[in-house]
Amino acid sequence: MKTALMILTLIIISGCTFIDQKGGEYSVTSEKNKLKDNLIIDKCSVPTGFACIDYSATTENIKVTIKNSIPTDMEKFYIAVYCGKSESTTMPNGAMKQFTIPCTLEKDTQFESELYILYKDKYSGLTHRKQGTLKTIVK
């Protein structure tokens, strides 16, 4: 138990440097999370009722796959970030769709923006605006 605690402490202190049982040391690095020697945390957070399934950013656009878990159908559904917005579409209850946002970005830089989900409830007719966050490396 004491050995396991020491190994765990070394992992936490050394930032993903692992020690095997024979004392050998090795490192794990993800290029997706590395930018100019700074740790970049990829994240896509959306409000309750939606799920951010996948996302990416290139020099030409941002792609985000969203799932609707709110028990209603939506009209005029689109997502937006600081540099643009997707085309408007319908989003039935339980549907999952990929949205493309045209955006000119610089390669190997960090993209970070508020992520807005805008839609009209098909049944009530009310318009809603929800806010999340999108953070990733431009490829």
Backbone torsions as a table, in degrees:
resi	resn	phi	psi	omega
1	MET	NA	-41.9	-179.5
2	LYS	-63.6	-40.0	179.0
3	THR	-63.6	-43.4	179.3
4	ALA	-61.7	-40.2	178.9
5	LEU	-65.7	-40.2	177.9
6	MET	-64.3	-42.1	179.7
7	ILE	-64.8	-44.0	178.4
8	LEU	-61.0	-42.2	178.0
9	THR	-61.8	-42.5	177.9
10	LEU	-63.1	-39.3	178.9
11	ILE	-63.0	-45.7	-178.2
12	ILE	-66.0	-45.9	-177.3
13	ILE	-67.9	-41.3	-172.2
14	SER	-86.7	-3.1	175.9
15	GLY	66.7	66.1	176.8
16	CYS	74.5	27.2	168.6
17	THR	-99.8	125.5	-175.5
18	PHE	-109.3	145.8	177.5
19	ILE	-113.2	123.1	178.0
20	ASP	-83.5	175.8	-174.7
21	GLN	-64.2	-23.2	-179.8
22	LYS	-92.2	6.0	177.6
23	GLY	90.5	-2.1	178.4
24	GLY	-72.4	145.6	-176.6
25	GLU	-115.4	138.0	173.7
26	TYR	-146.4	158.8	-174.4
27	SER	-119.2	150.9	174.9
28	VAL	-122.2	123.6	179.5
29	THR	-129.4	138.1	176.5
30	SER	-109.5	120.7	178.9
31	GLU	-62.0	-29.6	179.2
32	LYS	-62.2	-30.3	-176.9
33	ASN	-101.2	10.8	-176.4
34	LYS	-118.6	127.3	178.4
35	LEU	-145.7	111.3	179.9
36	LYS	51.6	45.8	176.8
37	ASP	63.2	17.8	174.8
38	ASN	-110.3	144.6	177.6
39	LEU	-79.0	123.5	178.4
40	ILE	-110.6	128.3	179.5
41	ILE	-101.0	114.9	174.1
42	ASP	-72.2	136.1	175.5
43	LYS	-158.4	147.6	173.6
44	CYS	-137.8	108.0	179.1
45	SER	-116.5	136.0	179.6
46	VAL	-131.0	160.2	-178.1
47	PRO	-66.5	162.6	176.2
48	THR	-54.3	138.1	-178.2
49	GLY	103.3	-12.8	177.4
50	PHE	-129.3	158.0	174.5
51	ALA	-132.2	134.2	173.8
52	CYS	-91.8	104.4	-173.9
53	ILE	-80.5	-43.0	-178.5
54	ASP	-158.5	160.7	-179.7
55	TYR	-162.3	155.5	175.8
56	SER	-159.5	160.6	176.9
57	ALA	-134.9	132.6	174.6
58	THR	-121.7	-178.7	179.7
59	THR	-69.5	-13.9	-177.1
60	GLU	-110.8	-23.9	-177.2
61	ASN	-163.6	171.5	175.2
62	ILE	-120.8	133.6	177.7
63	LYS	-118.7	131.9	-179.8
64	VAL	-136.3	129.1	175.9
65	THR	-102.2	121.1	-176.2
66	ILE	-117.3	141.8	173.6
67	LYS	-114.0	134.5	177.0
68	ASN	-91.2	113.9	177.0
69	SER	-110.9	6.5	176.2
70	ILE	-80.5	132.9	-174.7
71	PRO	-75.6	57.7	174.7
72	THR	-155.6	155.7	174.1
73	ASP	-86.4	147.2	-176.4
74	MET	-122.4	145.2	174.8
75	GLU	-116.9	163.1	178.3
76	LYS	48.2	45.1	-178.3
77	PHE	-88.1	127.8	172.7
78	TYR	-153.4	164.1	176.2
79	ILE	-120.3	154.3	-177.7
80	ALA	-142.1	147.9	172.1
81	VAL	-129.3	-178.6	-173.0
82	TYR	-60.3	-25.5	-174.5
83	CYS	-104.0	2.6	178.6
84	GLY	166.5	-173.7	179.1
85	LYS	-143.7	159.2	178.5
86	SER	-80.6	171.9	173.6
87	GLU	-74.2	151.4	179.6
88	SER	-76.5	142.1	-179.7
89	THR	-150.3	178.3	171.7
90	THR	-93.3	155.6	-180.0
91	MET	-141.6	91.3	179.4
92	PRO	-65.7	157.8	176.2
93	ASN	-54.7	129.7	178.8
94	GLY	84.4	-6.1	-177.6
95	ALA	-74.0	153.8	175.9
96	MET	-131.1	127.7	-178.1
97	LYS	-139.4	150.6	174.6
98	GLN	-96.8	133.2	179.6
99	PHE	-114.5	137.9	178.4
100	THR	-113.7	127.8	179.2
101	ILE	-114.0	112.7	176.5
102	PRO	-63.3	131.0	-176.0
103	CYS	-162.8	129.8	178.0
104	THR	-91.6	117.2	-176.7
105	LEU	-129.9	159.4	178.9
106	GLU	-91.8	132.1	-178.7
107	LYS	-61.6	146.6	177.4
108	ASP	62.8	26.8	173.6
109	THR	-113.2	167.9	178.5
110	GLN	-90.9	129.1	173.2
111	PHE	-100.5	128.5	177.7
112	GLU	-143.7	128.6	-178.1
113	SER	-158.0	157.2	166.4
114	GLU	-67.2	144.7	178.0
115	LEU	-115.2	116.2	-177.9
116	TYR	-103.6	134.6	173.9
117	ILE	-111.6	119.8	-177.8
118	LEU	-121.9	135.8	-178.5
119	TYR	-161.5	163.3	174.8
120	LYS	-115.4	126.1	177.4
121	ASP	-67.1	124.3	-175.5
122	LYS	-61.1	-34.1	-173.7
123	TYR	-92.1	-41.1	-178.9
124	SER	-87.2	-24.1	-177.6
125	GLY	81.3	0.1	-179.4
126	LEU	-79.5	143.8	178.1
127	THR	-96.1	139.1	-178.4
128	HIS	-128.2	150.0	175.1
129	ARG	-134.1	118.1	179.3
130	LYS	-114.2	152.7	-176.0
131	GLN	-125.2	137.2	174.4
132	GLY	-136.8	-158.5	-178.4
133	THR	-139.5	142.9	174.5
134	LEU	-131.1	128.7	-178.2
135	LYS	-143.7	123.5	179.9
136	THR	-162.5	174.8	177.9
137	ILE	-95.1	137.4	177.7
138	VAL	-80.0	126.2	-179.6
139	LYS	-104.6	NA	NA
